[in-house]
Amino acid sequence: MLKIDALAIPALKDCVHCGLCLPECPTYHATGREAESPRGRIAALRGVMEGRSSVSDAIHDGLESCLVCRACESACPSGISMENLMANYREQTRDTRGNLSTRLESWLLGKVIPHPGRIDASLGLLRLLSPVLRLFPGTRDLPSRQRLRAGPSVPLVLEPSQKARGMVSILRGCVADRLFAEETHLAATLLANAGWRVQVPPSGCCGALHHHAGIVDQGKQHAGRRWEDLATDGVDHVVVDSAGCGAHLLAQRGTNSPPVTDTVTLLAQEGGFVPRTRLPGRWAIAVPCHQQHSELDSRTGLSLIESCLEERVELEGQDHCCGAAGLYLLRRRKLSRQIGNVALERFENSGADGIVSGNPGCLLRWEGLLGSKKAQHPVRILARASEIPRL
């Protein structure tokens, strides 16, 4: 029988069924089904908790379709954490109801993602097979050929060219360390140019993907190891350019640990960056869900990105998730694509030439939708504006 964590029970009872979460939920917007809305998921969990219902296939399907984008949390007047509810539910059910996608997810999270060498081997195999795989429909979410190439090696330490403002640590991540090595190197260069002493510990998983999948204990263990690497003596800020990883590390942050931020926000707050040129065209900025709906700063860096663009345009309509959501595109491929198509339509209606998005999963989704030239990481925008050459 499903057991709801004692800490989660008050959250279930606090739901006032107001419906403010409904327009914020991408899965409800895509399907129109109450069972695939935050309110419907909470009602289902409460029914199970109170013994009025069992976990039927329909209830499980509605719960599993949650992206954990956390948009409902920002809208909820009762402060309910859907992230914690879903982690608790998935922790208890993944071994009893696992389909092929869930088993693949578990294998990746247990046997591949925590091991840098196995990530290298897996991406190397994908690089060899990608020309054939791209012949089949439904493969637009494969990383581009450019992403699958080996990136530049990231220095372990970069010294500032002027008197140091302080010291920062940068999270390299796991898969992102392989696919976004150039962005990590550019981030370190930007920070060093702005006067920071930059240290880049070895790559490693932070556990965010594990937490979202319901492998909660492993998620905490990985976060603890990353904090040991990142929060060494003298570090003033931990820089994480993946919002999902940043939000997870922030939730596992110790009392005396340095604050978590991202490259653009830190440069906007502390100065040291002056753009020399602007990127031509009309650009939209997609702030990642976990940056908008967690304790991370989602506003400070926007003006700095805007200063590097010729023109910024606003995306029209409801600001929904792009549907990538970590490994969600493996868990729910059809619904993920459906949500991605809604995001694409929103982009096309804005009249923008390109989009700026920093979260690795989001950027891979936008590169799949638009191509790599029309989807740009904020760090790359700043590097171009300050005329740092490509690595």
C-alpha positions as CSV (number, residue, x, y, z in Angstrom):
1,M,0.0,0.0,0.0
2,L,1.3,3.5,-0.9
3,K,2.5,5.4,2.1
4,I,2.6,9.2,1.9
5,D,5.5,10.8,3.7
6,A,4.4,12.4,7.0
7,L,5.9,15.7,5.9
8,A,3.8,15.6,2.8
9,I,0.4,14.9,4.4
10,P,-0.2,18.5,5.5
11,A,0.5,19.7,2.0
12,L,-2.2,17.4,0.6
13,K,-4.7,18.7,3.1
14,D,-3.7,22.3,2.5
15,C,-5.0,22.3,-1.1
16,V,-8.0,24.5,-1.3
17,H,-9.0,23.4,-4.9
18,C,-8.8,27.0,-6.1
19,G,-7.6,26.1,-9.5
20,L,-4.9,28.8,-9.7
21,C,-2.4,26.1,-10.7
22,L,-4.4,24.9,-13.7
23,P,-3.3,27.6,-16.3
24,E,0.3,27.3,-15.1
25,C,0.5,23.5,-15.8
26,P,1.9,22.5,-19.2
27,T,0.4,19.0,-19.0
28,Y,-3.1,20.3,-18.2
29,H,-2.8,22.8,-21.0
30,A,-1.7,20.1,-23.4
31,T,-4.3,17.4,-22.5
32,G,-7.2,19.3,-20.8
33,R,-7.4,16.4,-18.3
34,E,-8.0,17.3,-14.6
35,A,-6.0,14.1,-13.7
36,E,-3.0,15.7,-15.4
37,S,-3.2,18.9,-13.4
38,P,-1.7,19.7,-10.0
39,R,-5.1,19.9,-8.4
40,G,-6.1,16.5,-9.9
41,R,-2.8,14.9,-8.8
42,I,-3.2,16.2,-5.3
43,A,-6.8,15.0,-5.1
44,A,-5.7,11.5,-6.4
45,L,-2.9,11.3,-3.8
46,R,-5.2,12.4,-1.0
47,G,-7.8,9.8,-2.0
48,V,-5.1,7.1,-1.9
49,M,-3.8,8.4,1.5
50,E,-7.3,8.3,3.0
51,G,-8.0,4.8,1.7
52,R,-10.8,6.0,-0.7
53,S,-8.9,4.8,-3.8
54,S,-6.1,2.5,-4.9
55,V,-3.3,3.5,-7.3
56,S,-5.0,2.5,-10.5
57,D,-3.3,2.7,-13.8
58,A,-5.2,5.9,-14.6
59,I,-4.1,7.6,-11.4
60,H,-0.5,6.4,-11.9
61,D,-0.5,7.7,-15.5
62,G,-1.7,11.1,-14.4
63,L,0.9,11.4,-11.6
64,E,3.7,10.2,-13.8
65,S,3.0,12.7,-16.5
66,C,4.1,15.6,-14.1
67,L,7.1,17.5,-15.5
68,V,8.1,18.7,-12.0
69,C,8.5,22.1,-13.6
70,R,7.3,23.7,-10.4
71,A,5.2,26.4,-12.0
72,C,2.2,25.3,-9.9
73,E,4.3,26.0,-6.8
74,S,4.6,29.7,-7.7
75,A,0.8,30.0,-8.2
76,C,-0.2,28.0,-5.2
77,P,-1.6,30.1,-2.3
78,S,-1.0,27.2,0.1
79,G,2.6,26.8,-0.7
80,I,2.4,23.1,-1.7
81,S,5.6,21.6,-3.1
82,M,4.6,19.4,-6.1
83,E,8.3,18.6,-6.4
84,N,8.5,16.9,-3.0
85,L,5.1,15.2,-3.5
86,M,6.2,13.7,-6.8
87,A,9.6,12.6,-5.5
88,N,7.9,10.9,-2.6
89,Y,5.4,9.1,-4.9
90,R,8.0,8.0,-7.5
91,E,10.3,6.8,-4.8
92,Q,7.6,4.3,-3.7
93,T,6.2,3.2,-7.1
94,R,9.1,3.1,-9.6
95,D,10.0,-0.5,-8.7
96,T,6.4,-1.8,-8.9
97,R,5.2,0.0,-12.0
98,G,8.3,0.5,-14.1
99,N,7.7,0.3,-17.8
100,L,10.5,0.2,-20.4
101,S,11.1,3.9,-20.3
102,T,11.3,3.9,-16.5
103,R,13.8,1.0,-16.5
104,L,15.9,2.8,-19.1
105,E,15.8,5.9,-16.9
106,S,16.8,3.8,-13.8
107,W,19.7,2.2,-15.8
108,L,21.0,5.6,-16.9
109,L,20.8,7.1,-13.5
110,G,22.3,4.2,-11.7
111,K,24.9,2.8,-14.2
112,V,25.9,5.7,-16.5
113,I,25.3,9.2,-15.4
114,P,27.2,9.0,-12.1
115,H,30.3,7.7,-14.0
116,P,32.1,10.2,-16.3
117,G,33.9,7.4,-18.2
118,R,30.6,5.7,-19.0
119,I,29.1,9.0,-20.1
120,D,32.0,9.4,-22.5
121,A,31.5,5.9,-23.9
122,S,27.8,6.3,-24.3
123,L,28.1,9.7,-26.0
124,G,30.8,8.3,-28.2
125,L,28.6,5.4,-29.3
126,L,25.7,7.9,-29.9
127,R,28.1,10.0,-32.0
128,L,28.8,7.0,-34.2
129,L,25.2,6.0,-34.5
130,S,23.6,9.5,-34.9
131,P,23.9,9.7,-38.7
132,V,21.8,6.5,-38.9
133,L,19.4,7.4,-36.1
134,R,18.7,10.8,-37.7
135,L,17.1,9.0,-40.6
136,F,14.2,7.9,-38.4
137,P,11.3,10.2,-37.4
138,G,11.1,11.5,-33.8
139,T,14.8,12.0,-33.3
140,R,15.0,15.8,-33.2
141,D,15.9,15.7,-29.5
142,L,19.2,14.0,-30.2
143,P,22.1,16.3,-29.4
144,S,23.5,18.0,-32.5
145,R,26.6,16.7,-34.2
146,Q,28.4,19.7,-32.8
147,R,27.3,18.9,-29.3
148,L,28.4,15.3,-29.6
149,R,31.9,16.3,-30.6
150,A,34.5,16.3,-27.8
151,G,34.6,19.8,-26.3
152,P,37.6,21.8,-25.0
153,S,39.2,20.8,-21.8
154,V,38.2,23.1,-19.0
155,P,41.1,24.5,-16.8
156,L,40.9,23.5,-13.1
157,V,41.8,27.0,-12.0
158,L,41.7,30.4,-13.8
159,E,43.4,33.4,-12.2
160,P,42.0,36.9,-12.6
161,S,43.9,39.4,-14.6
162,Q,43.4,42.0,-11.9
163,K,43.0,42.2,-8.2
164,A,40.7,39.3,-7.2
165,R,37.1,40.1,-6.1
166,G,37.0,36.7,-4.5
167,M,36.8,33.1,-5.5
168,V,34.1,31.0,-7.1
169,S,33.6,27.3,-7.9
170,I,31.8,26.2,-11.1
171,L,29.8,23.0,-11.3
172,R,30.8,21.1,-14.4
173,G,27.9,18.6,-14.0
174,C,27.6,15.2,-15.5
175,V,26.2,15.0,-19.1
176,A,26.4,18.8,-19.3
177,D,30.2,18.5,-18.8
178,R,30.4,16.6,-22.0
179,L,27.8,18.4,-24.1
180,F,28.4,21.9,-22.8
181,A,32.2,22.0,-22.0
182,E,32.7,25.1,-24.2
183,E,30.0,27.0,-22.3
184,T,31.6,26.0,-19.0
185,H,35.0,27.2,-20.3
186,L,33.5,30.5,-21.5
187,A,31.7,31.0,-18.1
188,A,35.0,30.5,-16.3
189,T,36.8,32.9,-18.7
190,L,34.1,35.6,-18.3
191,L,34.3,35.3,-14.5
192,A,38.1,35.5,-14.5
193,N,38.0,38.5,-16.8
194,A,35.6,40.2,-14.3
195,G,38.1,39.7,-11.5
196,W,37.2,36.3,-9.9
197,R,39.6,33.5,-9.1
198,V,37.8,30.5,-10.6
199,Q,38.1,26.9,-9.6
200,V,36.5,24.1,-11.6
201,P,36.4,20.8,-9.6
202,P,36.2,17.5,-11.4
203,S,32.9,16.6,-13.1
204,G,30.2,14.8,-11.3
205,C,26.4,14.3,-10.9
206,C,24.6,16.6,-8.5
207,G,21.6,14.2,-8.0
208,A,18.9,16.5,-9.4
209,L,17.8,13.9,-12.0
210,H,17.7,11.2,-9.3
211,H,15.5,13.3,-7.1
212,H,13.0,14.1,-9.8
213,A,12.9,10.4,-10.7
214,G,12.2,9.4,-7.1
215,I,15.6,8.0,-6.3
216,V,15.8,10.4,-3.4
217,D,18.6,9.0,-1.2
218,Q,21.0,8.8,-4.1
219,G,20.0,12.3,-5.1
220,K,21.0,13.6,-1.6
221,Q,24.3,11.6,-1.7
222,H,25.4,13.0,-5.0
223,A,24.5,16.5,-3.9
224,G,26.6,16.0,-0.7
225,R,29.6,14.9,-2.8
226,R,29.3,17.9,-5.1
227,W,29.1,20.3,-2.1
228,E,32.3,18.8,-0.7
229,D,34.0,19.5,-4.1
230,L,32.6,23.0,-4.6
231,A,32.5,24.6,-1.1
232,T,36.2,24.5,-0.3
233,D,37.8,27.1,1.9
234,G,37.7,30.6,0.5
235,V,34.9,30.1,-2.0
236,D,32.5,33.0,-2.0
237,H,30.0,31.7,-4.6
238,V,29.1,28.4,-6.2
239,V,28.2,29.0,-9.8
240,V,25.7,26.6,-11.5
241,D,24.5,27.3,-15.0
242,S,21.9,24.6,-15.0
243,A,18.8,25.7,-13.1
244,G,17.7,22.2,-12.2
245,C,21.1,21.4,-10.7
246,G,21.2,24.8,-9.0
247,A,17.8,24.4,-7.4
248,H,18.7,20.9,-6.2
249,L,22.0,22.0,-4.7
250,L,20.4,25.0,-3.1
251,A,17.8,22.7,-1.4
252,Q,20.7,20.5,0.0
253,R,22.9,23.5,1.0
254,G,24.3,23.5,4.5
255,T,24.1,26.5,6.8
256,N,27.6,27.7,6.3
257,S,27.9,26.8,2.6
258,P,28.4,29.6,0.0
259,P,25.4,30.9,-1.9
260,V,24.4,29.3,-5.3
261,T,24.1,31.6,-8.3
262,D,24.8,31.5,-12.1
263,T,27.3,33.2,-14.2
264,V,25.1,35.9,-15.7
265,T,23.4,36.7,-12.3
266,L,26.8,37.0,-10.5
267,L,28.2,39.3,-13.2
268,A,25.1,41.5,-13.1
269,Q,25.2,41.7,-9.3
270,E,29.0,42.3,-8.8
271,G,30.0,44.0,-12.1
272,G,33.2,43.6,-14.1
273,F,31.4,42.9,-17.4
274,V,30.9,45.5,-20.1
275,P,29.6,44.5,-23.5
276,R,31.5,45.8,-26.5
277,T,29.0,44.8,-29.2
278,R,25.5,43.5,-29.5
279,L,24.2,40.4,-31.2
280,P,22.1,41.4,-34.2
281,G,18.5,40.3,-34.6
282,R,15.4,40.0,-32.4
283,W,15.9,37.6,-29.5
284,A,13.5,36.1,-26.9
285,I,14.8,35.0,-23.5
286,A,13.4,31.8,-22.0
287,V,14.1,31.7,-18.3
288,P,14.3,28.1,-17.2
289,C,11.4,26.7,-15.0
290,H,13.6,25.8,-12.1
291,Q,15.1,29.3,-12.1
292,Q,11.7,30.9,-12.1
293,H,10.0,28.7,-9.5
294,S,12.7,28.1,-6.9
295,E,14.8,30.3,-4.6
296,L,17.2,31.0,-7.4
297,D,17.4,34.6,-8.8
298,S,15.5,34.7,-12.1
299,R,15.5,38.5,-12.7
300,T,18.8,40.1,-12.0
301,G,20.7,38.7,-15.0
302,L,18.0,39.6,-17.6
303,S,19.1,43.2,-18.0
304,L,22.7,42.1,-18.6
305,I,21.6,39.6,-21.3
306,E,19.4,42.4,-22.9
307,S,22.5,44.7,-23.0
308,C,24.1,42.2,-25.3
309,L,21.2,41.9,-27.7
310,E,20.2,44.3,-30.5
311,E,16.6,43.8,-29.6
312,R,14.7,41.6,-27.1
313,V,11.1,40.5,-27.8
314,E,8.7,38.9,-25.4
315,L,7.3,35.5,-25.9
316,E,3.5,35.7,-26.1
317,G,1.0,33.7,-24.1
318,Q,1.4,31.5,-21.0
319,D,5.1,31.0,-20.0
320,H,5.1,27.2,-20.0
321,C,7.8,24.6,-19.8
322,C,9.4,23.6,-23.1
323,G,8.8,19.9,-22.2
324,A,12.4,18.8,-21.9
325,A,12.4,18.6,-18.1
326,G,15.6,16.5,-17.6
327,L,14.9,12.9,-18.6
328,Y,11.1,13.6,-19.2
329,L,11.6,13.2,-22.9
330,L,12.5,9.6,-22.2
331,R,9.8,9.1,-19.6
332,R,7.0,10.7,-21.7
333,R,8.2,11.1,-25.3
334,K,4.9,11.8,-26.9
335,L,3.7,14.4,-24.3
336,S,7.1,16.0,-24.2
337,R,7.0,16.5,-27.9
338,Q,3.5,17.9,-27.7
339,I,4.5,20.4,-25.1
340,G,7.6,21.3,-27.1
341,N,5.4,22.0,-30.1
342,V,3.3,24.4,-28.0
343,A,6.5,26.2,-27.0
344,L,7.6,26.3,-30.7
345,E,4.3,27.9,-31.7
346,R,4.7,30.5,-29.0
347,F,8.1,31.3,-30.2
348,E,7.0,31.6,-33.9
349,N,4.1,33.9,-32.9
350,S,6.6,36.3,-31.2
351,G,8.4,37.1,-34.4
352,A,11.8,36.5,-32.7
353,D,14.8,35.4,-34.8
354,G,16.3,33.3,-32.0
355,I,16.0,32.4,-28.3
356,V,18.4,32.5,-25.3
357,S,18.1,29.7,-22.8
358,G,20.6,28.6,-20.3
359,N,19.4,25.3,-18.8
360,P,21.1,22.4,-20.7
361,G,18.0,20.3,-21.2
362,C,16.0,23.4,-22.4
363,L,18.8,24.5,-24.8
364,L,19.0,21.0,-26.3
365,R,15.2,21.1,-26.8
366,W,15.4,24.5,-28.4
367,E,18.3,23.4,-30.6
368,G,16.2,20.5,-31.7
369,L,13.3,22.8,-32.5
370,L,15.1,25.7,-34.1
371,G,18.7,24.6,-34.9
372,S,21.9,25.5,-33.0
373,K,22.3,29.0,-34.5
374,K,18.9,30.2,-33.4
375,A,19.2,28.8,-29.8
376,Q,22.0,30.3,-27.8
377,H,23.3,29.9,-24.2
378,P,23.4,33.2,-22.2
379,V,27.1,32.6,-21.5
380,R,27.8,32.4,-25.2
381,I,25.8,35.6,-25.8
382,L,28.0,37.4,-23.2
383,A,31.2,35.9,-24.6
384,R,30.3,37.2,-28.1
385,A,29.4,40.6,-26.7
386,S,32.8,40.9,-25.0
387,E,34.5,39.5,-28.1
388,I,35.9,36.4,-26.4
389,P,36.8,34.1,-29.3
390,R,35.3,30.6,-29.7
391,L,37.3,27.9,-28.0
